[in-house]
Amino acid sequence: MNVIAAVDRNWGIGKNGRLLVAIPEDQRLFRQETLGKTVIMGRKTLESLPGGKPLYGRNTIVLSRNPEYGIRGACCVSSVSEALAAVKGCKAEDVFVAGGEEIYRAFLPYCRTAHVTYIDYAYEADAYFPDLDRDQEWVLDVETEEATYFDICYSFRRYVRRSAGLRL
Ligand SMILES: NC(=O)c1ccc[n+]([C@@H]2O[C@H](COP(=O)([O-])OP(=O)(O)OC[C@H]3O[C@@H](n4cnc5c(N)ncnc54)[C@H](OP(=O)(O)O)[C@@H]3O)[C@@H](O)[C@H]2O)c1
């Protein structure tokens, strides 16, 4: 299973229920990586999407502890184990954990690859991704050269779980 996130220098991912910044190339990469695949997200992240609707062209699994919660076009589950059961038939490489903080923390132990857009700026944030640079389980495998969007510098990183071995 993969995890995909855009983080800032402090591994911040959001503020007031929104992303910290929108970088078109990051959005393009997210779309390219996840199109035709399965994404797992929390109810709050789903509701932050345009129109509060699931993303087009992706099989979406949404977690809510409210068993009554339902949203057209998504499979709603009320626990991590139900979400894992829902993706059992999928190839692990075709499943992407897409946030937010609560969902990243819950599913990171099940992920082997992390696609991280690293934004070299410290925003004010209230939601965070676990700092993989301080986690012995994870190693930075590949990083692109730094790119810029106006005055924002960013790069795309791939981390892999050590216990899965480095695979290129
Ligand atoms: N930078 C990025 O790449 C990125 C990506 C995605 C999101 N974000 C940001 O992350 C922030 C949102 O993160 P968040 O942690 O507040 O919310 P979240 O993870 O998107 O959703 C949290 C909700 O998911 C449900 N949930 C969580 N754990 C569950 C479990 N074990 N079983 C069943 N349901 C569970 C609960 O819904 P109920 O309350 O309905 O029970 C909970 O309130 C926003 O700022 C968003 O923009 C950033």
The ligand as a Gaussian input file, in Angstrom:
#p B3LYP/6-31G(d) Opt

LIG

0 1
 N       -1.148000      17.844000       2.371000
 C       -1.788000      16.738000       2.038000
 O       -1.286000      15.936000       1.270000
 C       -3.143000      16.463000       2.616000
 C       -3.902000      15.380000       2.156000
 C       -5.160000      15.148000       2.732000
 C       -5.639000      15.978000       3.727000
 N       -4.876000      17.030000       4.144000
 C       -5.329000      17.931000       5.210000
 O       -5.501000      17.184000       6.424000
 C       -6.457000      17.876000       7.226000
 C       -7.524000      16.890000       7.670000
 O       -6.950000      15.907000       8.511000
 P       -7.772000      15.361000       9.783000
 O       -6.879000      14.416000      10.532000
 O       -8.351000      16.526000      10.511000
 O       -9.008000      14.610000       9.124000
 P       -9.145000      13.273000       8.208000
 O       -8.067000      12.300000       8.581000
 O       -9.298000      13.659000       6.784000
 O      -10.563000      12.739000       8.678000
 C      -10.785000      12.467000      10.029000
 C      -12.111000      11.749000      10.153000
 O      -12.000000      10.433000       9.589000
 C      -12.767000       9.532000      10.358000
 N      -11.848000       8.562000      10.972000
 C      -10.559000       8.752000      11.352000
 N      -10.027000       7.634000      11.863000
 C      -11.007000       6.693000      11.797000
 C      -11.080000       5.332000      12.180000
 N      -10.025000       4.685000      12.735000
 N      -12.230000       4.658000      11.978000
 C      -13.301000       5.293000      11.414000
 N      -13.292000       6.595000      11.026000
 C      -12.164000       7.281000      11.226000
 C      -13.491000      10.349000      11.403000
 O      -14.716000      10.778000      10.779000
 P      -16.057000      11.093000      11.633000
 O      -15.758000      12.366000      12.386000
 O      -17.118000      11.233000      10.592000
 O      -16.261000       9.914000      12.555000
 C      -12.562000      11.537000      11.590000
 O      -13.193000      12.702000      12.118000
 C       -7.033000      19.001000       6.359000
 O       -6.375000      20.225000       6.660000
 C       -6.681000      18.552000       4.946000
 O       -6.611000      19.620000       4.029000
 C       -3.650000      17.288000       3.612000

